[in-house]
Amino acid sequence: MTADTAHAQPVSRDAARRAAIHAVADPAAMRAWLARVPLTRDFPPDFGATLKGNAPAFVVEMTTSTGCAPCADLWTKLQTMRPQYGIDVKILSRDEALVRSGRLGLPWVGHPVAWVRATNDPDRVIPVAIGTDHSVNLARNIYLAFKMMTGVRPDVGVRAMAKFTGIVGIAASASTDPRRN
């Protein structure tokens, strides 16, 4: 156990819900919230080929609820990936999502949640969206899940994708002042 994890505070269900769910009452409020979310602007060279080539081995499952604006938005965005990348998208029941979240030690925070699952192994899953996101970010998350589920170590996959999402910025250049180096 590291010093950081030794002092970590347990996360309450309410704290997890507040961090993950951005309540929106209608599509306009959802668009306003999404306007603040950064877009993935660059992709690795194997992006399209990875999505198209691995799509038959995986399914994206999502939870939904009647009248849920983020659910409708996420469903629509995932549906556009069907013809583009061949990704299969299905509805996951709330009960199955609760069980899945519990197995992974994640709090259930509500609808929608999207998961990538291996078609031949219902226990191999990676969550890729809580709420909705921009289409490019969803595609990036699915790409990352495909990579991790086909052999790329999660830490390597996350670091590599950070480069393409802008999470990792360009390091500041070294100062020419010897006192600052």
Backbone as JSON, one array per atom type, in Angstrom:
{
  "sequence": "MTADTAHAQPVSRDAARRAAIHAVADPAAMRAWLARVPLTRDFPPDFGATLKGNAPAFVVEMTTSTGCAPCADLWTKLQTMRPQYGIDVKILSRDEALVRSGRLGLPWVGHPVAWVRATNDPDRVIPVAIGTDHSVNLARNIYLAFKMMTGVRPDVGVRAMAKFTGIVGIAASASTDPRRN",
  "N": [[0.84, -1.17, 0.0], [0.57, 2.19, -0.85], [1.6, 5.45, 0.32], [-0.24, 7.31, -0.56], [-2.59, 5.78, -1.05], [-3.01, 4.79, 1.46], [-4.03, 6.88, 2.92], [-6.34, 7.48, 1.67], [-9.72, 8.44, 1.41], [-12.8, 6.76, 1.95], [-15.21, 6.65, -0.66], [-18.37, 7.95, -0.71], [-21.63, 6.82, -1.73], [-23.29, 8.94, -2.48], [-21.4, 10.96, -2.97], [-20.07, 9.84, -5.15], [-22.17, 9.75, -6.99], [-22.68, 12.54, -7.28], [-20.29, 13.3, -8.49], [-20.36, 11.89, -10.88], [-22.85, 12.15, -12.16], [-24.5, 14.51, -14.01], [-26.99, 16.33, -13.67], [-29.49, 17.01, -15.96], [-32.21, 18.72, -17.29], [-33.36, 18.85, -19.77], [-32.83, 18.57, -23.38], [-31.52, 20.97, -24.19], [-30.24, 21.9, -21.85], [-28.53, 19.77, -21.53], [-26.92, 19.98, -23.83], [-25.7, 22.41, -23.21], [-24.22, 21.66, -20.96], [-22.53, 19.75, -22.15], [-21.08, 21.41, -23.82], [-19.01, 22.33, -22.33], [-17.27, 20.23, -22.16], [-14.18, 18.9, -23.1], [-13.08, 18.08, -26.43], [-11.82, 15.16, -28.06], [-9.14, 15.53, -30.18], [-7.18, 14.43, -31.72], [-6.08, 11.34, -33.03], [-4.75, 8.01, -32.65], [-2.84, 6.34, -35.26], [-3.92, 3.79, -35.79], [-6.58, 3.88, -35.16], [-9.25, 3.81, -36.51], [-9.02, 1.32, -37.83], [-8.63, -0.4, -35.66], [-11.07, -0.15, -34.27], [-12.93, -1.04, -36.26], [-11.85, -3.58, -36.87], [-11.93, -4.97, -34.44], [-14.54, -4.81, -33.6], [-16.44, -7.01, -34.07], [-15.85, -8.74, -31.96], [-16.79, -7.63, -29.67], [-19.37, -6.0, -27.7], [-21.27, -3.08, -27.16], [-22.94, -2.17, -24.35], [-25.66, -0.51, -22.87], [-27.36, 1.24, -20.24], [-30.65, 2.55, -19.81], [-33.36, 4.89, -19.48], [-36.78, 5.84, -19.45], [-37.58, 9.02, -20.7], [-35.12, 10.13, -20.18], [-32.82, 12.42, -20.99], [-29.91, 12.41, -21.37], [-29.64, 9.65, -21.81], [-31.02, 9.22, -24.23], [-29.44, 10.8, -25.89], [-26.9, 9.55, -25.68], [-27.55, 6.98, -26.7], [-28.26, 7.63, -29.36], [-25.81, 8.61, -30.32], [-24.18, 6.34, -30.04], [-25.49, 4.66, -31.82], [-24.81, 5.78, -34.27], [-22.29, 4.83, -34.56], [-22.54, 2.25, -35.34], [-22.85, 1.8, -38.29], [-20.5, 3.12, -39.04], [-18.27, 1.94, -37.69], [-19.0, -0.66, -37.21], [-19.86, -1.42, -34.72], [-21.67, -3.16, -32.29], [-24.57, -2.42, -30.5], [-26.4, -2.63, -27.54], [-29.19, -2.78, -25.24], [-28.85, -2.75, -21.74], [-30.16, -4.18, -18.87], [-31.32, -2.49, -15.91], [-31.06, -4.01, -13.57], [-29.07, -5.89, -14.28], [-26.99, -4.09, -14.72], [-26.62, -3.09, -12.15], [-25.65, -5.4, -10.85], [-23.32, -5.84, -12.34], [-21.89, -3.45, -11.82], [-21.52, -3.78, -9.06], [-19.9, -6.1, -9.04], [-17.56, -5.05, -10.04], [-16.92, -3.33, -8.08], [-17.89, -0.77, -8.21], [-19.87, 2.11, -7.54], [-23.39, 2.2, -8.14], [-24.67, 4.63, -10.16], [-26.76, 5.53, -11.67], [-28.64, 6.21, -14.72], [-27.49, 7.22, -18.0], [-25.3, 4.39, -18.35], [-22.59, 3.14, -20.11], [-21.05, 0.21, -21.32], [-18.29, -1.69, -22.5], [-18.23, -4.95, -23.61], [-16.85, -8.2, -23.89], [-17.96, -10.34, -26.44], [-17.99, -13.07, -26.07], [-17.61, -13.46, -23.38], [-19.22, -12.66, -20.66], [-18.25, -11.57, -18.32], [-16.04, -10.02, -18.8], [-15.67, -6.82, -18.86], [-15.68, -3.28, -19.47], [-16.34, -0.11, -18.26], [-17.37, 2.63, -20.28], [-18.7, 5.01, -20.51], [-20.38, 7.29, -18.47], [-23.3, 8.79, -18.15], [-23.62, 11.04, -20.88], [-21.54, 11.9, -23.71], [-19.32, 13.57, -26.0], [-19.37, 12.44, -29.39], [-16.82, 11.83, -30.51], [-15.3, 11.47, -28.21], [-16.58, 9.3, -27.04], [-16.07, 7.34, -28.98], [-13.29, 7.27, -28.72], [-13.08, 6.26, -26.08], [-14.19, 3.73, -26.42], [-12.39, 2.64, -28.24], [-10.12, 2.6, -26.57], [-11.01, 0.74, -24.65], [-11.27, -1.55, -26.29], [-8.57, -1.9, -26.96], [-7.42, -2.41, -24.42], [-8.76, -4.75, -23.77], [-7.79, -6.49, -25.58], [-5.21, -6.99, -25.0], [-3.42, -4.83, -24.46], [-1.8, -3.4, -21.77], [-3.66, -1.89, -19.14], [-2.55, 0.49, -17.92], [-0.69, 1.31, -19.81], [-2.32, 1.69, -22.04], [-4.01, 3.77, -21.13], [-2.14, 5.84, -20.68], [-1.17, 6.15, -23.3], [-3.5, 6.93, -24.69], [-3.96, 9.31, -23.36], [-2.21, 11.05, -24.52], [-3.47, 11.55, -26.94], [-5.81, 12.78, -26.21], [-5.37, 15.17, -25.05], [-5.08, 15.25, -22.37], [-2.59, 15.03, -21.31], [-0.38, 17.52, -21.43], [1.96, 19.49, -23.38], [5.22, 19.44, -22.19], [6.65, 22.03, -20.27], [9.24, 24.07, -21.54], [12.67, 23.71, -20.66], [14.17, 25.97, -18.43], [16.45, 28.59, -19.18], [17.8, 29.71, -17.18], [20.16, 28.84, -14.89], [19.66, 28.55, -12.15], [17.07, 27.68, -11.95], [16.94, 25.17, -13.01]],
  "CA": [[0.0, 0.0, 0.0], [1.36, 3.42, -0.91], [1.17, 6.5, 1.25], [-1.45, 7.93, -1.12], [-3.77, 4.94, -0.84], [-3.22, 4.58, 2.89], [-4.79, 8.01, 3.44], [-7.52, 7.71, 0.83], [-11.01, 8.39, 2.11], [-13.81, 6.01, 1.2], [-16.13, 7.5, -1.4], [-19.77, 7.61, -0.45], [-22.48, 6.68, -2.92], [-23.74, 10.28, -2.87], [-20.26, 11.67, -3.57], [-19.86, 9.25, -6.48], [-23.27, 10.22, -7.84], [-22.47, 13.96, -7.61], [-19.15, 13.4, -9.4], [-20.62, 11.22, -12.15], [-24.11, 12.52, -12.79], [-24.7, 15.94, -14.21], [-28.43, 16.35, -13.93], [-29.97, 17.93, -16.98], [-33.66, 18.59, -17.38], [-33.81, 18.79, -21.16], [-31.7, 18.53, -24.33], [-30.77, 22.24, -24.2], [-29.35, 21.89, -20.69], [-27.49, 18.77, -21.79], [-25.98, 20.57, -24.79], [-24.92, 23.43, -22.5], [-23.23, 20.96, -20.15], [-21.54, 19.14, -23.05], [-20.25, 22.46, -24.42], [-17.83, 22.5, -21.47], [-16.46, 19.01, -22.19], [-13.2, 18.95, -24.19], [-13.18, 17.08, -27.5], [-10.62, 14.5, -28.54], [-8.85, 16.17, -31.45], [-6.17, 13.68, -32.45], [-6.26, 9.92, -32.8], [-3.62, 7.2, -33.11], [-3.0, 5.9, -36.64], [-4.68, 2.55, -35.91], [-7.87, 4.11, -34.52], [-10.37, 3.24, -37.29], [-8.79, -0.11, -38.07], [-8.85, -1.11, -34.4], [-12.51, -0.2, -34.0], [-13.57, -1.91, -37.25], [-11.33, -4.94, -36.8], [-12.28, -5.62, -33.18], [-15.97, -4.68, -33.3], [-17.18, -8.26, -33.96], [-15.54, -9.45, -30.72], [-17.3, -6.88, -28.53], [-20.67, -5.35, -27.77], [-21.44, -1.97, -26.23], [-24.24, -2.27, -23.69], [-25.94, 0.69, -22.08], [-28.62, 1.32, -19.51], [-31.45, 3.69, -20.24], [-34.59, 5.11, -18.72], [-37.74, 6.67, -20.17], [-37.51, 10.44, -20.41], [-33.74, 10.49, -19.81], [-32.18, 13.12, -22.11], [-28.58, 11.87, -21.65], [-29.8, 8.3, -22.36], [-31.37, 9.35, -25.65], [-28.28, 11.34, -26.59], [-25.88, 8.5, -25.76], [-28.05, 5.95, -27.62], [-28.15, 8.16, -30.73], [-24.38, 8.66, -30.69], [-23.68, 4.97, -30.21], [-26.1, 4.11, -33.02], [-24.07, 6.25, -35.44], [-21.06, 4.04, -34.67], [-22.84, 0.95, -35.98], [-22.39, 1.72, -39.68], [-19.15, 3.66, -39.19], [-17.24, 1.03, -37.19], [-19.53, -2.02, -37.05], [-20.04, -1.68, -33.29], [-22.99, -3.62, -31.88], [-25.03, -1.7, -29.32], [-27.58, -3.26, -26.96], [-29.66, -2.26, -23.96], [-28.54, -3.55, -20.56], [-31.17, -3.9, -17.85], [-30.84, -1.84, -14.69], [-30.64, -5.05, -12.63], [-27.76, -6.41, -14.7], [-26.01, -3.03, -14.5], [-26.34, -3.07, -10.7], [-24.8, -6.56, -10.56], [-22.03, -5.58, -12.98], [-21.21, -2.42, -11.03], [-21.11, -4.39, -7.8], [-18.78, -7.01, -9.28], [-16.36, -4.25, -10.26], [-16.72, -2.47, -6.93], [-18.27, 0.59, -8.57], [-21.22, 2.45, -7.08], [-24.37, 2.42, -9.21], [-24.98, 6.05, -10.1], [-27.94, 5.87, -12.46], [-28.63, 6.06, -16.17], [-27.03, 5.99, -18.64], [-23.93, 3.89, -18.24], [-22.25, 2.28, -21.25], [-19.98, -0.74, -21.04], [-17.82, -2.57, -23.57], [-18.16, -6.33, -23.11], [-16.45, -9.23, -24.85], [-19.17, -11.09, -26.8], [-17.9, -14.46, -25.6], [-17.34, -13.52, -21.95], [-19.99, -11.59, -20.02], [-17.55, -11.03, -17.16], [-14.97, -9.11, -19.24], [-16.35, -5.56, -19.19], [-15.04, -2.02, -19.11], [-17.26, 1.01, -18.44], [-16.81, 3.63, -21.2], [-19.42, 6.28, -20.4], [-21.39, 7.51, -17.44], [-23.94, 9.94, -18.75], [-23.29, 11.08, -22.29], [-20.28, 12.57, -24.04], [-19.22, 13.85, -27.43], [-19.16, 11.22, -30.19], [-15.39, 11.52, -30.64], [-14.81, 10.97, -26.93], [-17.12, 7.95, -26.88], [-15.28, 6.46, -29.86], [-11.97, 7.14, -28.07], [-13.2, 5.37, -24.93], [-14.42, 2.38, -26.94], [-11.08, 2.24, -28.77], [-9.27, 2.28, -25.43], [-11.51, -0.52, -24.08], [-10.86, -2.62, -27.21], [-7.13, -2.1, -26.81], [-7.13, -3.05, -23.14], [-9.33, -6.1, -23.73], [-7.07, -7.35, -26.53], [-3.84, -7.24, -24.59], [-2.64, -3.69, -24.02], [-1.96, -3.19, -20.33], [-4.46, -0.68, -18.91], [-1.77, 1.7, -17.66], [-0.08, 1.71, -21.08], [-3.41, 2.2, -22.87], [-4.46, 5.07, -20.63], [-1.08, 6.83, -20.97], [-1.13, 6.38, -24.74], [-4.65, 7.72, -25.09], [-3.85, 10.64, -22.79], [-1.51, 11.83, -25.52], [-4.39, 11.92, -28.01], [-6.97, 13.47, -25.68], [-4.99, 16.45, -24.5], [-4.96, 15.16, -20.92], [-1.18, 15.28, -21.04], [0.04, 18.65, -22.25], [3.38, 19.57, -23.73], [6.02, 19.86, -21.04], [7.25, 23.35, -20.39], [10.65, 23.97, -21.91], [13.59, 23.95, -19.55], [14.6, 27.35, -18.29], [17.88, 28.82, -19.43], [18.35, 30.2, -15.92], [20.68, 27.65, -14.19], [19.1, 28.44, -10.8], [15.73, 27.09, -12.05], [17.04, 23.81, -13.56]],
  "C": [[0.89, 1.24, 0.0], [0.83, 4.42, 0.1], [-0.12, 7.14, 0.76], [-2.68, 7.09, -0.84], [-4.04, 4.7, 0.63], [-4.08, 5.68, 3.49], [-6.04, 8.3, 2.63], [-8.79, 7.55, 1.66], [-11.97, 7.55, 1.29], [-14.77, 7.0, 0.53], [-17.55, 7.03, -1.13], [-20.53, 7.5, -1.76], [-22.93, 8.06, -3.4], [-22.61, 11.08, -3.51], [-19.98, 11.14, -4.97], [-20.93, 9.73, -7.44], [-23.06, 11.68, -8.24], [-21.32, 14.12, -8.6], [-19.49, 12.88, -10.79], [-21.85, 11.74, -12.88], [-24.24, 14.03, -12.84], [-26.14, 16.1, -14.64], [-28.77, 17.42, -14.95], [-31.45, 17.65, -17.17], [-34.15, 18.4, -18.8], [-32.6, 18.8, -22.09], [-30.88, 19.83, -24.37], [-29.79, 22.31, -23.03], [-28.21, 20.89, -20.89], [-26.46, 19.32, -22.78], [-25.1, 21.63, -24.12], [-23.86, 22.77, -21.63], [-22.14, 20.37, -21.04], [-20.62, 20.18, -23.68], [-18.98, 22.7, -23.61], [-16.87, 21.33, -21.55], [-15.48, 19.09, -23.36], [-13.39, 17.8, -25.18], [-11.83, 16.45, -27.77], [-10.35, 15.06, -29.94], [-7.86, 15.39, -32.31], [-6.34, 12.21, -32.08], [-5.03, 9.15, -33.27], [-3.88, 6.68, -34.53], [-3.86, 4.64, -36.81], [-6.11, 2.67, -35.4], [-9.02, 3.43, -35.27], [-10.22, 1.75, -37.5], [-9.02, -0.93, -36.81], [-10.33, -1.24, -34.11], [-13.2, -1.17, -34.97], [-13.13, -3.36, -37.1], [-11.75, -5.69, -35.54], [-13.77, -5.6, -32.86], [-16.71, -6.01, -33.2], [-16.95, -9.02, -32.64], [-16.16, -8.8, -29.49], [-18.7, -6.35, -28.78], [-20.64, -4.19, -26.77], [-22.85, -2.09, -25.67], [-24.44, -1.02, -22.85], [-27.27, 0.56, -21.36], [-29.36, 2.55, -20.01], [-32.7, 3.77, -19.38], [-35.48, 6.04, -19.54], [-37.6, 8.13, -19.73], [-36.13, 10.95, -20.04], [-33.04, 11.11, -21.02], [-30.76, 12.6, -22.39], [-28.64, 10.45, -22.23], [-30.07, 8.36, -23.85], [-30.17, 9.85, -26.45], [-27.19, 10.28, -26.76], [-26.29, 7.42, -26.76], [-27.88, 6.4, -29.07], [-26.69, 8.16, -31.19], [-23.8, 7.27, -30.89], [-24.26, 4.34, -31.47], [-25.38, 4.57, -34.29], [-22.76, 5.48, -35.62], [-21.29, 2.68, -35.3], [-22.35, 0.92, -37.43], [-20.94, 2.18, -39.87], [-18.07, 2.65, -38.81], [-17.72, -0.42, -37.05], [-19.76, -2.4, -35.6], [-21.49, -2.07, -33.01], [-23.36, -2.95, -30.57], [-26.33, -2.34, -28.84], [-27.94, -2.58, -25.65], [-29.31, -3.27, -22.86], [-29.57, -3.18, -19.49], [-30.51, -3.24, -16.63], [-30.34, -2.89, -13.69], [-29.27, -5.62, -12.99], [-26.67, -5.36, -14.49], [-25.64, -2.92, -13.02], [-25.39, -4.2, -10.32], [-23.39, -6.31, -11.11], [-21.24, -4.54, -12.2], [-20.69, -2.99, -9.73], [-19.92, -5.31, -7.95], [-17.48, -6.24, -9.45], [-16.07, -3.31, -9.1], [-17.03, -1.01, -7.22], [-19.66, 0.9, -8.01], [-22.14, 2.61, -8.29], [-24.83, 3.86, -9.09], [-26.18, 6.44, -10.95], [-27.72, 5.7, -13.94], [-28.07, 7.32, -16.83], [-25.61, 5.65, -18.25], [-23.72, 2.99, -19.44], [-21.02, 1.46, -20.9], [-19.57, -1.41, -22.35], [-17.66, -3.95, -22.94], [-17.7, -7.24, -24.23], [-17.7, -10.07, -25.16], [-19.16, -12.5, -26.25], [-17.64, -14.59, -24.11], [-18.06, -12.37, -21.24], [-19.31, -10.97, -18.81], [-16.39, -10.11, -17.53], [-15.62, -7.83, -19.73], [-15.51, -4.37, -18.75], [-16.08, -0.92, -19.29], [-16.61, 2.08, -19.32], [-17.54, 4.96, -21.15], [-20.37, 6.23, -19.22], [-22.03, 8.83, -17.82], [-23.63, 9.91, -20.23], [-21.99, 11.84, -22.48], [-20.34, 12.91, -25.51], [-18.92, 12.54, -28.17], [-17.69, 10.85, -30.29], [-14.81, 10.97, -29.34], [-15.33, 9.57, -26.65], [-16.33, 6.96, -27.74], [-13.89, 6.23, -29.27], [-12.04, 6.16, -26.9], [-13.42, 3.92, -25.36], [-13.12, 1.82, -27.51], [-10.17, 1.79, -27.63], [-9.71, 0.96, -24.78], [-11.11, -1.69, -24.97], [-9.38, -2.94, -27.03], [-6.81, -2.85, -25.51], [-7.65, -4.49, -23.11], [-8.66, -7.04, -24.73], [-5.58, -7.4, -26.22], [-3.01, -6.05, -24.17], [-2.89, -3.51, -22.52], [-2.73, -1.89, -20.09], [-3.63, 0.57, -18.69], [-1.11, 2.21, -18.94], [-1.15, 2.33, -21.97], [-3.86, 3.57, -22.43], [-3.42, 6.14, -20.9], [-1.04, 7.16, -22.46], [-2.3, 7.24, -25.18], [-4.61, 9.13, -24.5], [-3.17, 11.58, -23.78], [-2.48, 12.36, -26.59], [-5.61, 12.68, -27.52], [-6.65, 14.84, -25.13], [-4.91, 16.43, -22.98], [-3.53, 15.49, -20.51], [-0.74, 16.39, -21.98], [1.52, 18.56, -22.57], [4.13, 20.1, -22.52], [6.6, 21.24, -21.3], [8.72, 23.19, -20.71], [11.51, 24.32, -20.7], [14.04, 25.4, -19.58], [16.08, 27.46, -18.62], [18.56, 29.39, -18.19], [18.84, 28.99, -15.11], [20.12, 27.48, -12.78], [17.75, 27.74, -10.81], [15.79, 25.67, -12.58], [17.52, 22.84, -12.52]]
}
